[in-house]
Amino acid sequence: MQVILTRTFYSGLFIAVVPALVPVVALQHLRLQASQLGLVFTSMGIGSLLGATLDASLRSRQSSPNALTILAGLILVAVLVLMAIVPTFGCFCP
């Protein structure tokens, strides 16, 4: 239980970085306008809904909390890496 709580705590710290860095990456790196930033936040909301749906389906299959925490961490790493390397708006939103 302590391992799961520790992993969740640290992943929560890094998850808070994503919404904070999205405007910086979108406005500075991708040179988007403020109206396009709204579309970026909309795509983040849609991704959150899809992630919640995926989480609910994985929980219904009796996946362990440890496995779900590891999966969430891996997805977070993928999102952060993609935020760093994606060069265009069309690729950034998905």
VENJO-V5652 format. One record per residue. N is the residue number from 0. RES is the residue in three letters. OMEGA is omega in whole degrees, -180 to 180 (* if undefined). NEAR is the number of other C-alpha atoms within 8 Angstrom. D_LAST is the distance of its C-alpha to the last C-alpha in whole Angstrom. Layout:
n=N res=RES omega=OMEGA near=NEAR d_last=D_LAST
n=N res=RES omega=OMEGA near=NEAR d_last=D_LAST
This chain:
n=0 res=MET omega=179 near=4 d_last=34
n=1 res=GLN omega=179 near=5 d_last=34
n=2 res=VAL omega=180 near=6 d_last=32
n=3 res=ILE omega=179 near=10 d_last=29
n=4 res=LEU omega=179 near=8 d_last=30
n=5 res=THR omega=179 near=8 d_last=29
n=6 res=ARG omega=180 near=9 d_last=26
n=7 res=THR omega=178 near=9 d_last=25
n=8 res=PHE omega=-178 near=8 d_last=26
n=9 res=TYR omega=177 near=8 d_last=25
n=10 res=SER omega=176 near=9 d_last=21
n=11 res=GLY omega=176 near=8 d_last=22
n=12 res=LEU omega=-179 near=8 d_last=23
n=13 res=PHE omega=178 near=8 d_last=20
n=14 res=ILE omega=179 near=9 d_last=17
n=15 res=ALA omega=-180 near=8 d_last=19
n=16 res=VAL omega=-175 near=8 d_last=18
n=17 res=VAL omega=180 near=9 d_last=14
n=18 res=PRO omega=179 near=8 d_last=15
n=19 res=ALA omega=-178 near=8 d_last=18
n=20 res=LEU omega=-177 near=8 d_last=16
n=21 res=VAL omega=179 near=9 d_last=13
n=22 res=PRO omega=180 near=10 d_last=15
n=23 res=VAL omega=-179 near=9 d_last=17
n=24 res=VAL omega=-176 near=11 d_last=15
n=25 res=ALA omega=-175 near=12 d_last=13
n=26 res=LEU omega=-176 near=12 d_last=17
n=27 res=GLN omega=-174 near=9 d_last=19
n=28 res=HIS omega=-177 near=7 d_last=17
n=29 res=LEU omega=180 near=10 d_last=14
n=30 res=ARG omega=179 near=7 d_last=17
n=31 res=LEU omega=175 near=10 d_last=15
n=32 res=GLN omega=-178 near=7 d_last=18
n=33 res=ALA omega=179 near=7 d_last=18
n=34 res=SER omega=178 near=6 d_last=17
n=35 res=GLN omega=177 near=8 d_last=14
n=36 res=LEU omega=175 near=12 d_last=13
n=37 res=GLY omega=176 near=8 d_last=14
n=38 res=LEU omega=178 near=9 d_last=11
n=39 res=VAL omega=179 near=12 d_last=9
n=40 res=PHE omega=175 near=8 d_last=11
n=41 res=THR omega=178 near=8 d_last=10
n=42 res=SER omega=175 near=10 d_last=7
n=43 res=MET omega=178 near=9 d_last=8
n=44 res=GLY omega=178 near=8 d_last=11
n=45 res=ILE omega=177 near=8 d_last=9
n=46 res=GLY omega=177 near=9 d_last=8
n=47 res=SER omega=178 near=8 d_last=12
n=48 res=LEU omega=178 near=8 d_last=13
n=49 res=LEU omega=178 near=8 d_last=12
n=50 res=GLY omega=177 near=8 d_last=13
n=51 res=ALA omega=177 near=8 d_last=16
n=52 res=THR omega=178 near=8 d_last=16
n=53 res=LEU omega=179 near=8 d_last=16
n=54 res=ASP omega=180 near=9 d_last=18
n=55 res=ALA omega=180 near=8 d_last=21
n=56 res=SER omega=177 near=8 d_last=21
n=57 res=LEU omega=178 near=10 d_last=22
n=58 res=ARG omega=179 near=9 d_last=24
n=59 res=SER omega=178 near=7 d_last=26
n=60 res=ARG omega=177 near=6 d_last=26
n=61 res=GLN omega=175 near=6 d_last=28
n=62 res=SER omega=-178 near=9 d_last=26
n=63 res=SER omega=177 near=7 d_last=28
n=64 res=PRO omega=179 near=7 d_last=27
n=65 res=ASN omega=179 near=7 d_last=27
n=66 res=ALA omega=178 near=8 d_last=24
n=67 res=LEU omega=179 near=11 d_last=22
n=68 res=THR omega=178 near=11 d_last=22
n=69 res=ILE omega=178 near=8 d_last=22
n=70 res=LEU omega=178 near=8 d_last=19
n=71 res=ALA omega=178 near=8 d_last=17
n=72 res=GLY omega=179 near=9 d_last=18
n=73 res=LEU omega=177 near=8 d_last=17
n=74 res=ILE omega=179 near=8 d_last=13
n=75 res=LEU omega=178 near=9 d_last=14
n=76 res=VAL omega=179 near=8 d_last=15
n=77 res=ALA omega=179 near=8 d_last=12
n=78 res=VAL omega=-179 near=8 d_last=10
n=79 res=LEU omega=178 near=9 d_last=13
n=80 res=VAL omega=179 near=8 d_last=13
n=81 res=LEU omega=176 near=9 d_last=10
n=82 res=MET omega=-177 near=9 d_last=11
n=83 res=ALA omega=-171 near=7 d_last=14
n=84 res=ILE omega=-176 near=6 d_last=13
n=85 res=VAL omega=-174 near=8 d_last=11
n=86 res=PRO omega=-173 near=7 d_last=13
n=87 res=THR omega=180 near=7 d_last=11
n=88 res=PHE omega=-179 near=8 d_last=9
n=89 res=GLY omega=178 near=6 d_last=8
n=90 res=CYS omega=-176 near=8 d_last=6
n=91 res=PHE omega=-176 near=11 d_last=6
n=92 res=CYS omega=179 near=9 d_last=4
n=93 res=PRO omega=* near=6 d_last=0
